[in-house]
């Protein structure tokens, strides 16, 4: 019988109430990116930012922006 791969990984639990502001802000930085509608050169566009707010790219279409995030193995989030 095949054993689940997760059993090989150590289980780590962290109480987020005990994280410093710096540690808390780093959560999800490499796993999430968000899409925000912006205006560039007078035209609507969709900016892609890392979870920490770092600008990453701009796309003409929201679907393209979200696809780019997924292609880079991240989870997209929409900012209104």
C-alpha positions in Angstrom: 0.0 0.0 0.0 1.3 3.5 -0.8 1.9 5.8 2.1 0.9 9.4 1.8 3.8 11.7 1.1 2.7 14.1 3.8 3.7 11.6 6.5 7.3 12.2 5.5 7.1 15.9 6.2 7.4 17.2 9.8 4.3 18.8 11.1 5.0 22.3 12.4 2.4 24.3 14.3 3.0 28.0 15.1 0.8 30.2 17.2 0.5 33.3 15.0 -0.3 35.4 18.1 3.4 35.0 19.1 4.9 36.1 15.8 6.7 39.4 15.4 5.3 41.9 12.9 8.1 41.0 10.5 7.4 37.3 10.8 3.7 37.8 10.3 4.2 40.0 7.2 6.3 37.2 5.7 3.5 34.7 5.9 2.4 33.7 2.4 4.9 35.9 0.6 6.1 33.2 -1.7 2.7 31.5 -2.1 0.3 34.4 -2.8 0.0 37.3 -5.2 -2.8 39.7 -5.7 -4.3 41.4 -8.7 -5.4 45.0 -8.5 -7.1 47.0 -11.3 -5.0 50.1 -12.2 -4.8 52.7 -15.0 -1.6 52.8 -17.0 -1.1 55.3 -19.8 -4.8 56.1 -19.6 -6.0 52.5 -20.1 -7.2 50.0 -17.6 -4.7 47.3 -16.6 -4.2 44.7 -13.9 -1.2 45.0 -11.6 0.2 41.8 -10.0 1.8 42.3 -6.6 3.4 39.9 -4.2 1.7 39.2 -0.9 4.1 41.8 0.7 3.1 44.5 -1.8 6.1 44.1 -4.1 5.1 45.0 -7.7 5.7 42.0 -10.0 4.0 42.6 -13.4 1.1 44.3 -15.3 -1.3 42.6 -17.6 -4.0 44.0 -20.0 -6.5 41.5 -18.8 -7.4 40.1 -15.4 -7.6 36.5 -16.6 -4.1 36.8 -18.0 -2.8 38.3 -14.7 -4.4 35.5 -12.7 -3.1 32.8 -15.1 0.5 34.3 -14.7 0.2 34.0 -11.0 -1.0 30.3 -11.2 1.7 29.6 -13.8 4.3 30.6 -11.2 2.7 28.2 -8.6 1.2 30.9 -6.5 -2.4 31.6 -5.4 -4.1 34.6 -6.9 -6.2 37.0 -4.8 -8.3 40.0 -6.0 -8.0 43.4 -4.3 -10.9 45.8 -4.8 
